[in-house]
Amino acid sequence: MTDFDPTAVLPGPPDPWDEAPTPTLRPGPPFHMTDMIAAEPAMAARILARLADTDDDVARLAAAIRSTIKAGDPVVVTGCGTSEHGAQATADILREAAATAGLPAPAIRSEQAFELSLAPPDRGLVIGVTHEGGTVATRAALQAARDAGRPTAAITVSRRSPAGSLAEIAVETGELDQGWCHTVGYLSPILAASSVGAHLSGRPIDPEAAARLLADGARDTAAAEAMAAALADADHLLVIGSGADRAAARELVLKVEEASWLPSAYRDLETFLHGHLPATGTTTGLILVLTDRGRRSERIDRARQALQAARVIGLRAGAVLAADASDAIDPALTPIGRLVVPESPALPAPVAALIGSATPLQLLTERLARARGTNPDLIRRDDPTYRAAADAAGN
């Protein structure tokens, strides 16, 4: 056991800035990941309240997005790894906020940082998402954008970070993940994007509503443990999603591979049904993520068909579902169980989906690591072979 206080402010980066230290090795739960999941509701309330009340850079970034789109130029959000999924989520949130504000939403998109560094946009605004601010490819993308004369912004823990120093506008999240299987690192840019979107659309985000949603999402530990037990000896895991749930589903894949070492892959909901079923069987796990309330009835109809196909083959299927979606999908189609997220109509649709699914996907990951006997915190870098591999990859 630890004396961790989930309501306390998490440490920020060292001053002067330096990379985060190696997490301490805990022999068993609670892991650092366990603590970070518990910390997220209070952290979310703090970050959202601070960014709404005191952060000029949030307003500056919203104004820059507005002026960029009005000029007919694109807004490109970029990142790597967990932060790439944060960038995808940010683009979803900002697109919806722009549409609400009467702006052309398709002008906002996400791109992978390495690819963007090789081909920076010839116009528009580039926003880099990087939790700690040191990711090499994201820094290279921001530098390439600057060199091409593009305005830049960053969503990161501190403007003192290398990525923060490359950006004209830096929205600081301020609190640092204490493990390497980033949980806070995924949620933080979603919170920052929600704040920017609120400025852009003129709709405030209720910090307490977000905090309640995160707390509710981490509550059903029994269901998470049952799902983890059913997946523990699977050969591989597929995760499927649609709409704003695509970023969350991709993040679940990364988290599962980092934390539990179970080979996993993401498929768009529709893509899953076009050629991938022949590679599945009774030792394949399947998780559907369906929390986006946008065009939900159509997504539910197609999800039912996907789950029915999975049942015919005998896949070990489960789901992360919003409450209304859960009511509409027969429990027999998710034989290993489901994690249910309450509806949050007070939050914009992509914000509700992305915040609502964050703790369930992290809780499932953490319980799967326990079931498979792995430690999620160091993403296997306590093993000399995998530490050497990370060094060889420049990570």
C-alpha positions as CSV (number, residue, x, y, z in Angstrom):
1,M,0.0,0.0,0.0
2,T,1.0,3.6,-0.5
3,D,0.0,6.9,1.2
4,F,-1.0,8.4,-2.2
5,D,-3.6,11.1,-1.9
6,P,-5.7,11.2,-5.1
7,T,-7.0,14.7,-4.4
8,A,-3.5,16.2,-4.1
9,V,-1.9,18.2,-6.9
10,L,0.5,16.0,-8.9
11,P,4.1,17.3,-9.3
12,G,5.0,19.3,-12.3
13,P,8.2,19.0,-14.3
14,P,11.6,19.8,-12.6
15,D,12.7,23.4,-12.6
16,P,14.9,23.9,-14.6
17,W,13.1,21.6,-17.0
18,D,14.3,18.0,-17.4
19,E,12.8,14.7,-18.5
20,A,10.6,13.0,-16.0
21,P,12.6,10.6,-13.8
22,T,12.2,6.8,-14.1
23,P,9.2,5.7,-12.1
24,T,9.9,3.7,-8.9
25,L,9.4,-0.1,-9.4
26,R,6.5,-1.4,-7.4
27,P,6.4,-5.1,-7.0
28,G,2.6,-5.2,-7.2
29,P,-0.6,-3.1,-7.1
30,P,-1.3,-0.4,-6.4
31,F,0.9,0.6,-9.3
32,H,1.6,4.2,-10.2
33,M,-1.0,3.6,-12.9
34,T,-3.5,2.7,-10.2
35,D,-2.7,6.0,-8.5
36,M,-3.0,8.1,-11.6
37,I,-6.4,6.7,-12.5
38,A,-7.6,7.5,-8.9
39,A,-6.1,11.0,-9.3
40,E,-7.8,11.9,-12.5
41,P,-11.2,13.2,-11.3
42,A,-9.7,15.8,-8.9
43,M,-7.0,16.6,-11.4
44,A,-9.5,17.2,-14.2
45,A,-11.5,19.6,-12.0
46,R,-8.3,21.5,-11.2
47,I,-7.1,21.8,-14.7
48,L,-10.4,22.8,-16.2
49,A,-11.1,25.4,-13.5
50,R,-7.6,26.9,-13.9
51,L,-7.7,27.0,-17.7
52,A,-11.1,28.6,-17.7
53,D,-10.3,31.2,-15.1
54,T,-6.7,32.3,-15.4
55,D,-5.1,31.0,-18.6
56,D,-4.6,33.7,-21.3
57,D,-3.0,31.1,-23.6
58,V,-6.3,29.2,-23.9
59,A,-8.0,32.3,-25.1
60,R,-5.1,33.1,-27.4
61,L,-5.2,29.6,-29.0
62,A,-8.9,29.8,-29.5
63,A,-8.5,33.2,-31.2
64,A,-5.7,31.8,-33.4
65,I,-7.9,28.8,-34.4
66,R,-10.7,31.1,-35.2
67,S,-8.6,33.5,-37.3
68,T,-6.9,30.6,-39.1
69,I,-10.2,29.0,-40.1
70,K,-11.7,32.3,-41.2
71,A,-8.7,32.9,-43.4
72,G,-9.5,29.6,-45.1
73,D,-6.4,27.8,-43.7
74,P,-6.2,24.4,-41.9
75,V,-5.5,23.7,-38.2
76,V,-3.3,20.6,-37.9
77,V,-2.9,18.9,-34.5
78,T,0.0,16.5,-34.1
79,G,1.7,14.1,-31.6
80,C,3.2,10.7,-31.1
81,G,2.1,7.6,-29.1
82,T,-0.4,8.5,-26.4
83,S,0.0,12.2,-27.4
84,E,-1.0,11.2,-31.0
85,H,-4.2,9.9,-29.6
86,G,-4.5,13.1,-27.5
87,A,-4.0,15.0,-30.8
88,Q,-6.7,13.0,-32.5
89,A,-9.1,13.7,-29.6
90,T,-8.1,17.4,-29.7
91,A,-9.0,17.6,-33.3
92,D,-12.4,15.9,-32.7
93,I,-13.2,18.4,-29.8
94,L,-12.1,21.4,-31.7
95,R,-14.0,20.4,-34.9
96,E,-17.2,20.2,-32.9
97,A,-16.6,23.5,-31.1
98,A,-15.8,25.2,-34.4
99,A,-19.0,23.9,-36.0
100,T,-20.9,25.1,-33.0
101,A,-19.3,28.5,-33.5
102,G,-20.4,28.5,-37.2
103,L,-16.9,27.9,-38.5
104,P,-15.9,25.3,-41.2
105,A,-15.1,22.3,-39.0
106,P,-13.3,20.2,-41.7
107,A,-10.4,22.6,-41.6
108,I,-9.3,21.0,-38.3
109,R,-7.4,17.6,-38.6
110,S,-4.7,15.5,-36.9
111,E,-1.5,14.2,-38.4
112,Q,1.2,11.9,-37.0
113,A,4.2,14.0,-35.9
114,F,7.0,12.2,-37.8
115,E,5.1,12.5,-41.1
116,L,4.3,16.1,-40.4
117,S,7.9,16.9,-39.8
118,L,8.8,15.6,-43.2
119,A,6.0,17.5,-45.0
120,P,4.9,20.5,-42.9
121,P,1.7,22.3,-44.1
122,D,2.1,25.1,-46.6
123,R,-0.3,27.2,-44.7
124,G,-2.3,27.2,-41.4
125,L,-1.7,26.6,-37.7
126,V,0.2,23.6,-36.2
127,I,-0.6,22.5,-32.6
128,G,1.8,20.0,-31.0
129,V,0.5,17.7,-28.3
130,T,3.2,16.3,-26.0
131,H,2.7,15.5,-22.4
132,E,6.2,15.9,-21.0
133,G,7.3,18.2,-23.9
134,G,10.4,16.3,-24.9
135,T,9.1,14.0,-27.7
136,V,11.6,14.2,-30.5
137,A,9.3,13.8,-33.5
138,T,6.7,16.3,-32.1
139,R,9.5,18.8,-31.6
140,A,10.7,18.2,-35.1
141,A,7.2,18.8,-36.5
142,L,6.9,22.1,-34.6
143,Q,10.4,23.1,-35.8
144,A,9.5,22.2,-39.4
145,A,6.3,24.2,-39.2
146,R,8.3,27.2,-37.8
147,D,10.9,26.9,-40.5
148,A,8.1,26.9,-43.1
149,G,6.7,30.1,-41.6
150,R,3.7,28.5,-39.9
151,P,2.4,29.7,-36.5
152,T,2.7,27.1,-33.8
153,A,1.1,26.2,-30.5
154,A,1.7,23.4,-28.0
155,I,-0.4,21.6,-25.4
156,T,2.1,20.3,-22.9
157,V,2.9,20.1,-19.2
158,S,5.1,23.3,-19.2
159,R,6.1,26.1,-21.5
160,R,9.6,25.5,-20.2
161,S,9.8,22.2,-22.0
162,P,11.5,21.9,-25.4
163,A,8.2,21.7,-27.2
164,G,6.8,24.6,-25.3
165,S,9.8,26.7,-26.2
166,L,9.1,26.0,-29.9
167,A,5.5,27.3,-29.8
168,E,4.2,30.8,-29.9
169,I,1.3,29.8,-27.7
170,A,1.7,27.1,-25.0
171,V,-1.3,25.8,-23.1
172,E,0.2,24.3,-19.9
173,T,-1.5,21.3,-18.2
174,G,0.9,21.6,-15.3
175,E,0.7,18.2,-13.6
176,L,3.0,15.3,-14.6
177,D,2.1,11.6,-15.0
178,Q,4.0,9.5,-12.4
179,G,4.2,6.4,-14.6
180,W,5.4,5.7,-18.2
181,C,2.1,4.0,-19.2
182,H,0.6,7.4,-19.5
183,T,-2.9,7.9,-18.1
184,V,-2.8,11.5,-17.0
185,G,-0.7,12.0,-20.1
186,Y,-3.7,11.0,-22.2
187,L,-6.4,12.8,-20.3
188,S,-4.5,16.1,-19.9
189,P,-4.6,17.3,-23.6
190,I,-8.3,16.3,-23.7
191,L,-9.0,18.6,-20.8
192,A,-6.9,21.4,-22.4
193,A,-8.7,20.9,-25.8
194,S,-12.0,21.0,-24.0
195,S,-11.1,24.4,-22.5
196,V,-9.9,25.8,-25.8
197,G,-13.1,24.5,-27.4
198,A,-15.2,26.2,-24.7
199,H,-13.5,29.5,-25.6
200,L,-14.0,28.9,-29.3
201,S,-17.7,28.0,-29.0
202,G,-18.7,30.1,-26.1
203,R,-20.0,27.1,-24.1
204,P,-18.3,26.7,-20.6
205,I,-17.2,23.3,-19.5
206,D,-18.3,22.3,-16.0
207,P,-15.2,21.0,-14.2
208,E,-17.4,19.0,-11.7
209,A,-19.3,17.3,-14.4
210,A,-16.1,16.1,-16.0
211,A,-14.8,15.0,-12.6
212,R,-17.9,13.0,-11.9
213,L,-17.8,11.3,-15.2
214,L,-14.2,10.2,-14.6
215,A,-15.0,9.0,-11.1
216,D,-18.0,7.0,-12.4
217,G,-15.9,5.5,-15.2
218,A,-13.4,4.0,-12.7
219,R,-16.0,2.6,-10.3
220,D,-16.9,-0.8,-11.7
221,T,-13.7,-2.7,-10.7
222,A,-15.6,-6.0,-10.6
223,A,-16.6,-5.8,-14.3
224,A,-13.1,-4.7,-15.3
225,E,-11.6,-7.6,-13.4
226,A,-14.0,-10.1,-15.1
227,M,-13.2,-8.7,-18.5
228,A,-9.5,-8.8,-17.8
229,A,-9.7,-12.4,-16.6
230,A,-11.4,-13.4,-19.8
231,L,-8.7,-11.7,-21.9
232,A,-5.7,-12.7,-19.9
233,D,-4.8,-15.8,-22.0
234,A,-6.1,-14.4,-25.4
235,D,-3.7,-14.6,-28.4
236,H,-4.5,-11.1,-29.4
237,L,-7.0,-8.3,-28.9
238,L,-8.9,-6.2,-31.4
239,V,-10.4,-2.9,-30.4
240,I,-13.0,-1.2,-32.6
241,G,-14.6,2.2,-32.5
242,S,-16.3,4.9,-34.5
243,G,-16.6,8.7,-34.4
244,A,-14.9,10.3,-31.4
245,D,-14.4,6.8,-29.9
246,R,-11.7,6.1,-32.5
247,A,-9.1,8.0,-30.5
248,A,-10.1,6.2,-27.3
249,A,-10.0,2.8,-29.0
250,R,-6.5,3.5,-30.4
251,E,-5.4,4.6,-26.9
252,L,-6.7,1.3,-25.4
253,V,-4.7,-0.7,-27.9
254,L,-1.5,1.2,-26.9
255,K,-2.2,1.0,-23.2
256,V,-2.8,-2.8,-23.4
257,E,0.4,-3.4,-25.3
258,E,2.5,-1.2,-23.0
259,A,1.0,-2.4,-19.8
260,S,0.1,-6.1,-20.3
261,W,2.2,-7.0,-23.4
262,L,-0.9,-8.5,-25.1
263,P,-0.6,-8.1,-28.9
264,S,-3.4,-5.7,-29.9
265,A,-4.7,-3.8,-32.9
266,Y,-7.2,-1.1,-33.7
267,R,-9.8,-1.3,-36.4
268,D,-12.5,1.3,-37.3
269,L,-15.9,-0.2,-36.7
270,E,-16.7,-0.6,-40.4
271,T,-13.2,-1.7,-41.3
272,F,-13.3,-4.6,-38.9
273,L,-16.1,-6.2,-41.0
274,H,-14.1,-5.9,-44.3
275,G,-11.6,-8.8,-44.4
276,H,-10.3,-9.0,-40.8
277,L,-12.7,-11.7,-39.5
278,P,-10.8,-14.6,-41.1
279,A,-7.8,-13.9,-38.8
280,T,-9.9,-14.2,-35.6
281,G,-11.1,-17.1,-33.5
282,T,-12.0,-18.2,-30.1
283,T,-8.7,-17.0,-28.6
284,T,-9.3,-13.5,-30.0
285,G,-10.4,-10.7,-27.7
286,L,-12.6,-7.9,-29.0
287,I,-13.5,-4.7,-27.2
288,L,-16.1,-2.3,-28.7
289,V,-15.8,1.4,-27.6
290,L,-19.1,3.2,-28.2
291,T,-19.7,6.4,-26.1
292,D,-20.0,9.1,-28.8
293,R,-23.6,10.3,-28.9
294,G,-23.2,11.9,-32.3
295,R,-25.2,9.7,-34.8
296,R,-25.4,7.1,-32.2
297,S,-28.3,5.1,-33.6
298,E,-26.4,4.4,-36.8
299,R,-23.3,3.5,-34.8
300,I,-25.3,1.1,-32.6
301,D,-26.9,-0.6,-35.5
302,R,-23.5,-1.4,-37.1
303,A,-21.9,-2.3,-33.8
304,R,-24.7,-4.9,-33.2
305,Q,-23.8,-6.5,-36.5
306,A,-20.1,-6.5,-35.6
307,L,-20.8,-8.1,-32.3
308,Q,-23.2,-10.7,-33.9
309,A,-20.4,-11.7,-36.3
310,A,-18.0,-12.0,-33.4
311,R,-20.5,-14.2,-31.5
312,V,-20.8,-16.6,-34.5
313,I,-17.0,-17.0,-34.5
314,G,-16.8,-17.2,-30.7
315,L,-14.7,-14.1,-30.1
316,R,-14.3,-13.0,-26.5
317,A,-16.2,-9.8,-26.9
318,G,-16.7,-7.0,-24.4
319,A,-17.4,-3.3,-24.6
320,V,-17.0,0.2,-23.1
321,L,-20.4,1.7,-23.7
322,A,-22.4,4.9,-22.8
323,A,-25.5,4.1,-20.8
324,D,-28.0,4.6,-23.6
325,A,-25.8,2.4,-26.0
326,S,-25.6,-0.3,-23.3
327,D,-29.4,-0.3,-23.0
328,A,-29.7,-0.8,-26.8
329,I,-27.2,-3.6,-27.1
330,D,-28.1,-7.1,-25.9
331,P,-25.8,-8.2,-23.1
332,A,-25.4,-11.6,-24.8
333,L,-23.4,-9.9,-27.5
334,T,-20.7,-8.9,-24.9
335,P,-20.1,-12.3,-23.1
336,I,-17.0,-11.1,-21.3
337,G,-18.8,-8.1,-19.9
338,R,-19.0,-4.3,-20.3
339,L,-18.0,-1.1,-18.6
340,V,-20.8,1.4,-18.7
341,V,-20.3,5.2,-18.8
342,P,-23.1,7.5,-17.6
343,E,-24.5,9.9,-20.1
344,S,-23.3,13.5,-19.6
345,P,-25.6,15.8,-21.7
346,A,-24.1,18.9,-20.1
347,L,-20.8,18.3,-21.9
348,P,-20.3,18.6,-25.7
349,A,-20.6,15.2,-27.4
350,P,-16.9,14.5,-28.1
351,V,-15.9,15.9,-24.7
352,A,-18.4,13.6,-23.0
353,A,-17.2,10.6,-25.0
354,L,-13.5,11.2,-24.6
355,I,-13.6,12.0,-20.9
356,G,-16.2,9.4,-20.2
357,S,-14.2,6.5,-21.8
358,A,-10.8,7.6,-20.4
359,T,-11.0,5.9,-17.0
360,P,-12.8,2.8,-18.1
361,L,-10.2,2.0,-20.7
362,Q,-7.4,2.7,-18.2
363,L,-9.1,0.6,-15.5
364,L,-9.5,-2.3,-17.9
365,T,-5.8,-2.0,-18.9
366,E,-4.6,-1.9,-15.3
367,R,-6.7,-4.9,-14.3
368,L,-5.4,-6.8,-17.4
369,A,-1.9,-6.1,-16.4
370,R,-2.7,-7.6,-13.0
371,A,-4.3,-10.6,-14.6
372,R,-1.3,-11.3,-16.8
373,G,1.2,-10.6,-14.1
374,T,2.9,-7.6,-15.6
375,N,3.8,-4.2,-14.2
376,P,2.4,-1.4,-16.3
377,D,4.4,1.5,-14.9
378,L,7.8,1.0,-16.7
379,I,6.3,-0.4,-20.0
380,R,8.8,-3.3,-19.8
381,R,11.9,-1.1,-19.6
382,D,12.9,-2.7,-16.4
383,D,13.9,-5.6,-18.7
384,P,17.4,-4.9,-20.1
385,T,16.4,-6.1,-23.5
386,Y,13.5,-3.8,-23.8
387,R,15.4,-0.9,-22.3
388,A,18.1,-1.5,-24.9
389,A,15.4,-1.6,-27.6
390,A,14.1,1.8,-26.4
391,D,17.6,3.2,-26.5
392,A,18.2,1.9,-30.0
393,A,14.9,3.5,-31.1
394,G,15.9,6.8,-29.7
395,N,13.1,6.7,-27.1
